[in-house]
């Protein structure tokens, strides 16, 4: 279907323009062959509207022409020339027929003679309008192809981003699973009850996280619950050496975050920070809404003399890549490391979960 036919307002404007052209056509007829302006209008306006609808039909061969390349272009161009010749011939024939109808109804005596006298001007005029309509439709077809290419490009970008997010998400579960299994293995020989409790907590954690990981975003409240469960698992192993503190603003709990965004950060805080302190330390999570931004901060103590750990860098790189893939320049991750203290700050758009 022609794009104009699905837009009533634009179609009405187009038909009004055609009616205005009909008045010009009536003026031309009256100047070439005088006989009454009223009868000329009765002829000119309907014929102008007929020509307008004929020009809309040019859209179909023009669109096929725009889609062709090589030899196909020449074939379609020849077809377009043939369509133009047939269109002009049909319009001229319709002009003569309409003049005969008006004359037969007694509404415009002598109109057929006047129209036949004006045909040498009407035919070139119809051809000129056909060419203009063809050029306009070529521009419209080019714009349509450009929009379609842009839409396809955006769709491919979205698919690529979704694939990247799925790949990054898939890296998290095995990493945490292996670390957790190593912790259970270490406890089995020394504290079987603690190992059983850790297995129970792990079961709940993975059951919850696997369900959430299928979603693009979850409420911060659910992400905080996962972080709390993870630290509860680690507290079984570390006991009083590990302390957790959560300071989450009420108005931030319903905001959307990618699933398992905080888990690698609190995992790093434990395994690459607190675990290497003889007296242990605290892992804190703070969340605030600041206007149109959600600010998350994970802090922990660390041993300043301990060499940098490669595992911590992988977790941070994963989180940074996920933020960039999902939010682009609207989100960022900052790391601040000082003597005995490590801090990771996240800033992302404050979007309602599910909105």
TALINFEN-V744724 format. One record per backbone hydrogen bond with DSSP energy under -1.0 kcal/mol. CO is the residue of the C=O (numbers start at 1). NH is the residue of the N-H. If there is no record, write none. Layout:
BEGIN
CO,NH ; CO,NH
END
This chain:
BEGIN
2,5 ; 4,7 ; 7,11 ; 8,12 ; 9,13 ; 10,14 ; 11,15 ; 12,16 ; 13,17 ; 14,18 ; 15,19 ; 16,20 ; 17,21 ; 18,22 ; 19,23 ; 20,24 ; 21,25 ; 22,26 ; 23,27 ; 24,28 ; 25,29 ; 26,30 ; 27,31 ; 28,32 ; 29,33 ; 36,40 ; 37,41 ; 38,42 ; 39,43 ; 40,44 ; 41,45 ; 43,47 ; 44,48 ; 45,49 ; 46,50 ; 47,51 ; 48,52 ; 49,53 ; 50,54 ; 51,55 ; 52,56 ; 53,57 ; 56,59 ; 58,62 ; 59,63 ; 60,64 ; 61,65 ; 62,66 ; 63,67 ; 65,68 ; 69,72 ; 70,73 ; 71,75 ; 72,76 ; 73,77 ; 74,78 ; 75,79 ; 76,80 ; 77,81 ; 78,82 ; 79,83 ; 80,84 ; 81,85 ; 82,86 ; 83,87 ; 84,88 ; 85,89 ; 86,90 ; 87,91 ; 88,92 ; 89,93 ; 90,94 ; 91,95 ; 92,96 ; 93,97 ; 94,98 ; 95,99 ; 96,100 ; 97,101 ; 98,102 ; 99,103 ; 100,104 ; 101,105 ; 102,107 ; 102,108 ; 103,106 ; 108,111 ; 110,114 ; 111,115 ; 112,116 ; 113,117 ; 114,118 ; 118,121 ; 118,122 ; 119,123 ; 121,125 ; 122,126 ; 123,127 ; 124,128 ; 125,129 ; 126,130 ; 127,131 ; 128,132 ; 129,133 ; 130,134 ; 131,135 ; 132,136 ; 133,137 ; 134,138 ; 135,139 ; 136,140 ; 137,141 ; 138,142 ; 139,143 ; 140,144 ; 141,145 ; 142,146 ; 143,147 ; 144,148 ; 145,149 ; 146,150 ; 147,151 ; 148,152 ; 149,153 ; 150,154 ; 151,155 ; 152,156 ; 153,157 ; 154,158 ; 155,159 ; 156,160 ; 157,161 ; 158,162 ; 159,163 ; 160,164 ; 161,165 ; 162,166 ; 163,167 ; 164,168 ; 165,169 ; 166,170 ; 169,172 ; 171,175 ; 172,176 ; 173,177 ; 174,178 ; 175,179 ; 176,180 ; 177,181 ; 178,182 ; 179,183 ; 180,184 ; 181,185 ; 182,186 ; 183,187 ; 184,188 ; 187,191 ; 191,195 ; 192,196 ; 193,197 ; 194,198 ; 195,199 ; 196,200 ; 197,201 ; 198,202 ; 199,203 ; 200,204 ; 201,205 ; 202,206 ; 203,207 ; 204,208 ; 205,209 ; 206,210 ; 207,211 ; 208,212 ; 209,213 ; 212,215 ; 218,257 ; 219,223 ; 220,224 ; 221,225 ; 222,226 ; 223,227 ; 224,228 ; 225,229 ; 226,230 ; 227,231 ; 228,232 ; 229,233 ; 230,234 ; 231,235 ; 232,236 ; 234,238 ; 235,239 ; 238,241 ; 239,242 ; 241,281 ; 243,283 ; 245,285 ; 247,287 ; 249,252 ; 250,253 ; 252,255 ; 253,221 ; 254,353 ; 255,220 ; 257,218 ; 258,261 ; 262,266 ; 263,267 ; 264,268 ; 265,269 ; 266,270 ; 267,271 ; 268,272 ; 269,274 ; 270,275 ; 273,276 ; 274,277 ; 277,280 ; 281,243 ; 283,245 ; 284,299 ; 285,247 ; 286,297 ; 287,249 ; 288,295 ; 290,293 ; 292,350 ; 293,290 ; 294,348 ; 295,288 ; 296,346 ; 297,286 ; 298,344 ; 299,284 ; 300,342 ; 303,306 ; 309,313 ; 310,314 ; 311,315 ; 312,316 ; 313,317 ; 314,318 ; 315,319 ; 316,320 ; 317,321 ; 318,322 ; 319,323 ; 320,324 ; 321,325 ; 322,326 ; 323,327 ; 324,328 ; 327,330 ; 328,331 ; 332,347 ; 334,345 ; 336,343 ; 338,341 ; 341,338 ; 342,300 ; 343,336 ; 344,298 ; 345,334 ; 346,296 ; 347,332 ; 348,294 ; 349,351 ; 351,256 ; 352,355
END
